[in-house]
């Protein structure tokens, strides 16, 4: 036997010939990327990565010991793109093995369109007797802070290019512009329409039937079954009992195994073999794009995409003879134009080495996040990826009135005609605005 194949078999978690039913519990979140700091790692305990789930499903689809997969939707704290990516992986697995989904309720008070869309990737959907199906649609909000700033004496001075660069409006506008409202409306319409089309295709319904269910509000289990949205009404124990009865091959009960734990053995095998074979490198652009060096991330802090760090990774991929292609995974609202331009330049340099670069967009690839993806060989977006917001804005907050109200004295001592340019104590001059 080939030594690497032997090692792979030794790393299997399940003895050969022992039947397994895989489980995926979506009461836990899914990580699109590894934790960026110890606090994230602590919070992510028991949360699988999307990569582990994809690899586990791919391996299990050809494993004769795996009988099928049961997915518990639960609270399903997944993003729109995660539900779409996982749904596609479940559909692929479902072509080889049965997939059943169950949940206590698709929202107890409210609506749960996206969790239901994910459930439709299964061949059977089970709903608890006391649950409900609330599809509802998508609600998006717009918040303008200018009125509150006026009350406390904080004066925003921002300029933008062009009308759809709405981030600046959040700070400086007193009213919602037509362009801002149009953009948010199109986002909500697009996600809802995509969800309806996906449900119709997977459940063999017409889009008119699905829209009727969306607009019907809260549906009780019997009505959800009647509309073709749910297959069976039952509790968790009934789901597992029915699966065992339908899938079981012999008198020995199948073992239950979480999907991400089943997949873990494949990672160990990959570490051993990856240095001796061609590789595809994955470089992440995750969070707001900034210049400088990585800094420690504190509790509750948002991830940042540090340009120099990302550029180093792209250069390293270009120097590694085993790397034959690169995936640029973008999960970013944008940020510094200069930092984004540095990343864009390194993507161009990497392509000159002859390697294809594929930009893969996550939930958000907007502004600078789109800019860094532009030179890629190909750009792949999810149907619910948010992109756009092309343009720039810049400005500052003038705090003179706020400081006066709270009795704070602050004065600039200047040397140079432009020394006050970004001072919070003074407004922009006409010359500075013109620049």
BELCORDA-V182791 format. One record per backbone hydrogen bond with DSSP energy under -0.5 kcal/mol. NH is the residue of the N-H (numbers start at 0). CO is the residue of the C=O. E is the energy in kcal/mol with one decimal. If there is no record, write none. Layout:
nh-><NH/NH>
co-><CO/CO>
e-><E/E>
//
This chain:
nh-><5/6/7/8/9/10/11/17/18/19/20/21/21/22/23/25/25/27/30/31/40/41/42/43/44/46/47/49/52/53/54/55/56/57/58/59/60/61/62/63/65/66/66/67/68/69/70/70/71/71/72/72/75/75/76/77/82/83/84/85/86/87/88/89/90/91/92/93/94/94/95/96/97/99/100/101/102/105/106/111/112/115/116/117/118/119/120/121/122/123/125/126/127/130/132/133/133/134/134/135/136/144/145/148/149/150/151/152/152/153/154/154/155/156/158/160/164/165/167/169/169/170/171/172/180/181/182/183/184/185/186/187/188/189/190/191/192/193/194/195/196/197/198/199/200/201/202/203/203/204/209/210/211/212/213/214/215/216/218/220/223/224/225/226/227/228/229/230/231/233/233/237/238/239/240/241/242/243/244/245/246/247/254/256/258/261/262/263/264/264/265/266/266/267/268/269/270/271/272/273/275/276/278/280/280/282/282/283/284/285/286/286/287/288/289/297/300/304/305/306/306/307/309/310/311/312/313/314/315/316/317/318/319/320/322/323/323/324/325/326/327/327/328/328/329/329/330/330/331/335/339/340/341/342/343/344/345/346/347/348/349/350/351/352/352/353/354/355/357/358/358/359/359/360/360/361/364/365/366/368/369/370/371/373/373/375/376/377/379/380/384/385/386/387/391/393/395/397/398/398/399/401/402/403/404/405/406/406/407/409/413/418/420/422/425/432/433/434>
co-><1/2/3/4/5/6/8/14/16/64/254/19/67/256/69/23/71/24/47/29/36/37/38/39/41/43/45/30/48/49/50/51/52/53/54/55/56/58/59/61/62/19/64/19/97/21/68/99/23/69/70/101/25/72/25/75/78/79/80/81/82/83/84/85/86/87/88/89/90/91/92/92/66/68/123/70/125/131/104/133/134/111/112/113/114/115/117/118/98/98/100/231/102/127/218/105/131/132/216/213/134/169/172/144/145/146/147/148/149/148/152/397/153/395/393/391/161/163/164/165/166/167/167/168/176/177/178/179/180/181/182/183/184/185/186/187/188/189/190/191/192/193/194/195/196/197/198/199/200/199/205/206/207/208/209/210/211/213/132/130/219/220/221/222/224/223/223/124/124/126/231/234/234/235/236/237/238/239/240/241/242/243/18/20/22/257/258/259/260/261/262/262/263/263/264/265/266/267/268/269/272/273/321/278/324/280/326/281/328/283/284/330/302/333/304/295/297/287/303/289/304/291/305/306/307/308/309/310/311/312/313/314/315/318/319/278/321/278/355/280/325/357/282/326/327/359/284/328/363/288/335/336/337/338/339/340/341/342/343/344/345/346/347/348/349/350/349/323/325/356/377/327/357/358/379/329/385/331/387/365/366/366/367/369/370/372/356/356/358/378/381/362/384/364/160/158/156/154/396/423/423/152/398/399/400/401/402/403/402/407/411/415/417/419/422/428/429/430>
e-><-2.6/-2.4/-2.4/-2.1/-2.1/-1.6/-0.9/-1.9/-0.6/-2.6/-3.2/-0.5/-2.5/-2.1/-2.0/-0.7/-3.1/-0.9/-2.6/-0.5/-2.2/-2.3/-2.4/-1.6/-1.2/-2.8/-0.7/-2.7/-1.9/-2.4/-2.6/-2.5/-2.5/-2.2/-2.5/-2.8/-1.7/-1.2/-1.1/-0.7/-1.5/-3.2/-0.6/-0.7/-2.2/-2.5/-0.5/-3.2/-3.0/-0.5/-0.7/-2.5/-0.8/-1.2/-0.6/-2.0/-2.2/-1.6/-2.9/-2.8/-1.9/-2.0/-1.8/-2.6/-2.2/-2.0/-2.2/-2.7/-0.8/-0.9/-2.0/-2.4/-0.7/-2.5/-2.8/-2.6/-1.3/-2.7/-1.6/-4.0/-0.6/-1.6/-2.2/-2.1/-2.0/-1.6/-1.7/-2.0/-2.2/-1.2/-3.1/-2.1/-1.9/-1.9/-2.6/-1.3/-0.5/-0.6/-0.7/-0.6/-3.1/-3.1/-0.6/-2.2/-2.4/-1.3/-1.2/-0.9/-0.5/-2.7/-0.6/-2.6/-0.7/-3.1/-2.7/-2.5/-2.0/-2.1/-0.8/-1.1/-0.5/-1.3/-2.3/-1.9/-2.5/-2.6/-2.2/-2.1/-2.4/-2.3/-1.8/-2.3/-2.7/-2.5/-2.3/-2.1/-2.7/-2.5/-2.1/-2.5/-2.4/-2.2/-2.6/-2.5/-2.1/-2.6/-2.6/-0.6/-0.6/-2.3/-1.9/-2.8/-2.0/-1.6/-2.5/-2.5/-0.7/-0.9/-2.6/-0.6/-2.3/-2.3/-2.2/-2.0/-1.4/-2.6/-1.1/-2.1/-2.0/-1.9/-0.5/-0.5/-2.0/-2.3/-2.2/-2.3/-2.3/-2.6/-2.1/-2.2/-3.2/-2.4/-2.5/-2.0/-3.1/-2.3/-2.0/-0.7/-0.5/-0.6/-1.1/-0.8/-0.7/-1.3/-1.7/-1.9/-2.0/-1.4/-1.7/-2.5/-1.8/-1.0/-3.2/-0.5/-2.2/-0.5/-2.8/-0.5/-3.3/-0.5/-0.6/-2.6/-1.1/-2.1/-2.4/-0.6/-2.0/-2.8/-0.9/-3.0/-0.6/-0.6/-2.2/-3.0/-2.1/-1.8/-2.2/-2.5/-2.5/-2.1/-1.7/-1.4/-1.3/-0.6/-1.1/-2.8/-0.6/-0.8/-2.2/-3.1/-0.6/-2.6/-2.2/-0.9/-0.7/-2.6/-3.1/-0.6/-2.1/-2.8/-2.2/-2.4/-1.7/-1.7/-2.5/-2.2/-1.7/-2.0/-1.9/-2.3/-2.4/-2.1/-1.4/-0.5/-1.3/-1.9/-0.9/-0.6/-2.6/-0.6/-2.9/-2.5/-0.6/-0.6/-2.9/-2.7/-2.8/-1.9/-3.2/-3.0/-0.9/-2.1/-2.2/-1.2/-0.6/-1.8/-2.1/-1.3/-3.5/-0.5/-1.9/-2.7/-0.6/-0.7/-2.0/-2.1/-2.1/-3.7/-0.6/-2.6/-0.5/-1.5/-2.6/-1.9/-2.2/-1.5/-0.5/-1.0/-2.9/-0.5/-0.6/-1.4/-1.8/-1.7/-0.8/-2.5/-2.0/-1.0>
//
